[in-house]
Amino acid sequence: MPCQKQQIVPYLYIISGCNGAGKTTASFTILPEMLKCKEFVNSDEIAKGLSPFNADSIAVAVEASRIMYKRIKELIAAGETFAMETTLATRSVANLIREAQREGYYVTLLYFWLNTPDLAVERVKMRVAAGGHNIPESTIRRRYEAGIHNLFELYIPVSGDWMVIDNSMCPMEVIAKGFKNEKKEIYNSDIYTKLEHHE
């Protein structure tokens, strides 16, 4: 019987959390060093490349998003392991996850949480003061609430495995992790319950 080539499963890492949660900062450490993932698709970084002095403009953001989704489609078609960043504030990433899974991808979701929307607003202000991109306060607050809701209602159920991390203080703390929507390990039940029943 001829030898069969071993199938290598591609991974999709979803790096998620509210604005200011430290997604990009964590990604630059976690992805190449711990997960050996070399491809990180991030619309904010694309926007900076398109227009470094005007990355906050709506036109630049729309073009960056278009480029990001085009690149994601290319990576899925090629079966490449990659990571992407999102606030989970919309349902669109769930469709991408399902598409990737149909193509044989294993999906890991990392969610970086901050304990209040006020902290998210403050972190974005600090980022802007250091030369980073701005986001309107109302958008930060809306995404904070929507992201937590969608995490439990939509994204944990479609992920292969997941982890929720409190990045409010240093060092960060793992709140819970799980496999699919079945088995889970909870390390901080107070925070996990608060998040799970977030309104």
C-alpha positions, 0 to 999 in steps of 0.5 A: 500500500502506498504511503499517504502524505500526512495532512497538516492542519492549518490553524486560525488564531482569533486575537480578540478583545475590546479596543485598548485591551492589548491585543496587538501588543500580546500578538507580537509576543504570543504569535511568533514565539509561543504559537509559531505563527508568522502571519498576523492580519490586522486592519489597524496595521494595514491602515498605518501602512496605507496612510501613516498620518491619516490612519484614522480616516473612514476611507483609509479604514474601509480600504484597510478592511477590504485588503484585510479580508482579501488577504484572509481569503488568500490565506484560507485558499492556500491553507496557511496558518494565520492570526487575525485581530478583532473586537468581536463587536460584529458577527462577520468574523463568525462567517470567516471562522465557519469558512475556514473550518470548512477548509479544514482549519482548527480555530483557537480564540483568545479573548483579552478582557478589560474590567471596565469600558472606562479602562478601555477608553483610558488605554486608547487615550494612552495609545494616542498620546504615544502616537497610536490611532484614535477611536471615538469613545462612543465606539469603544464603549459600544464595541466593549459591550457587543464584544462580550455579548458576542463572545458567549453567544456566537464565538465560543460556540464556533471555536475549537478551543478558547481562552479568556484573559484579564489584561486589566493589570500586569501580569495578565490573568487567565480567567477560563479556557475551554474546548469547543462549547463543552469542556471548560476550566474556570480559574476565576469564577467571579469574573467568568460568571460576571462575563457570562451573564453580562447584559 
